[in-house]
Amino acid sequence: MKKHNFYAGPSRLSEYTLKATAEAIGNLAGSGLSIMGISHRSAEFKDVMDSSIEIVKELLQVPEGYSVLFLQGGGSMQFCMAPYNLLDKHATYVNTGIWAENAIKEAKLFGEVEVIASSEDKNFSYIPKNWEKNVNPQTSYVHITTNNTIVGTQYKSDPVVSVPLVSDMSSDLFSRPVDISKYALIYAGAQKNIGPAGVTLVIVKDELLGKVTREIPTMLQYKTHIDKGSMYNTPPTVAVYACLKTLERYRQLGGVEAMHERANIKAQMIYNEIDRNQMFVGTAEVSDRSNMNICFVMSENYKELESTFLEFIAARNILGVKGHRLVGGFRASSYNAQREESVKALVKAMKDFEKRYK
């Protein structure tokens, strides 16, 4: 029986990506060689990397003067790599949850860090507002996390600031339109909306590099990877190929605008049921609800049924809905590859659970 996969990451990949990658593991583009065992210096893989970079630029409408990189180390490596390359004396961060807190911790190793706004006072259930006007004009950059997987909040528009803007978009890049020109640096672990775990996508404005005075290890310099076309060291060839196929699928489906429309529809189906169903309560403020990670808990009168609900949906092959260990409750992750069929299965299960246990 078909499984309904709501895991937060690594998350579901499209059938298109899985089939194409499996074929390339056997035979890459008629070369007679596997993508797992081909030199990253070969013409065949260079074409994969170059095509991956170009389709990112196409789908996101990346302006001139930006470089697109496929790196390793996950989003967490960027918590230190970004300040290593960009933080001179002072940086500004907005705290919207655990991943922002981790980024703040790493940045403090490189200079003074100001947390200009935080939603910690309400367990990170909202996105702070109107902080932009208070940014120190002398700061090296402002850092935000656009989607918060653990608590289910999301920026709905790009902040406008007069200093470089850095963003962790690990869990919502390619799910909504983004004006790249408003950002100095964007990074995203691939394992949500881009491909399998093992790749990190970085988009960086070239003119901002080379301005800090500190020495930076070769592997941690963005310039190193720009100069070598993301192949200074051996890249994860299979993962990059799968990213290419995922992005090709987005193009076929109508690009980022189409993915945004699909994300809105799927998320709203679940939120509508949460708001209707007396057994469940959403945890994020309505205006800041994430399209990617729909977080909710049992309502006050039914808290003892949390494990019962998980068992109930597991019997229907609905998996990965248990909330993050730090917050509990439930989390239905609905990234781009999530099927509407699976969303409908979850909604029906919620309705049926109410009928049985209310």
C-alpha positions, 0 to 999 in steps of 0.5 A: 500500500502507498505510504503518505510521507510527511517527514520534515527532512530528508523529505519526499522526492518526486517520482520524476526525480527518483526514476531519473536518478535511478536510471543515472545510477545505472547509466548516466546519459548513455555514457555507460557509466554510473553517476555514482562512479564517474569523475566529477572532472568528466565532461558528463558531470560538468554538464550536470553541474553547469545545468544545475547552476543554470536552472537555479538562475532561471527558476529564481531569476537570479540577477547578474553579479550573483554566483550559484554554488552547490556545497556540502555541510548542510545549512549548519555549515553556513551558520559559520561560513556566512559570518566567516566571509561577511561579518567584519565587526557587527552582525544583526540577527532575527531569532525565530527558533532553534535554527536561528539560535544555532546561527546566532551562536556560530556568528558570535565566534566572529564578532559582535552579534545583535539580536534585533527581534525575537519571537521567543516570548511566545515560543516562536509562534510568530514572525517578529514585525517592523524590526527593519527600521531599527537596523544599525546602518553600520552592521555587516548584514542582517540574518533571517530564517525564512521558514521555521520547521519546528514551530511552523512559521514563515516569512510571507514577503522579503524584508527590505533593509539598507544593509546586506540581507542574509537568509537561511531558506533551507525549508522554503526556497523554490516554494514561493517567489523570492526577489533575489536582488534583496539578498546578499546571501541565501543558503538552503540545505537541499533535503526539503525542496531541492533534492536529497541530503548532502547538498547545500545551495548557496546564492551569493552576491559577488561584490560583498566577498573579500571585505573582511580582514581575517584569514579564512580557510580555503574550503570555507571561502565562497570565492574558492568555490566560485572560482572552481565552479562548485568543484574545488573538491569532489561534490556529491555527484548523485545528490547534485544530479537529483537536484537537477532533476527536481529543478527540471520537474519544477520547470515542467510544472510551471516554475516557482509561481506554480509551486507557490500556488500548489503549496498554498492549496495543500497547506490550506486544506490541512489548516482548514481542518485544524480550525474546523476540528474540535480535537486539534489546535494550530500552534502558529499565529494565523498570519505567519503560518508556514506552507511547508510545516503545518504544526498543531497539537491536541486541544485541551480536552483531548491531550491524552489522545496524542499517541492514539492519534499517531497510531490511528494515522500510522494504521493508514500509512500516514507517516512522519506527522509526530512533532519535533522532539523539542515541542511535541504535538504534530507536524505535517510537512508539505514540501513541493513534492508532497502529493495532494493525495497524501494531504487529503488522506491526512485530512480524512484521517483527522475527520475520522478520528474526530468521529470516533473519539470526540 
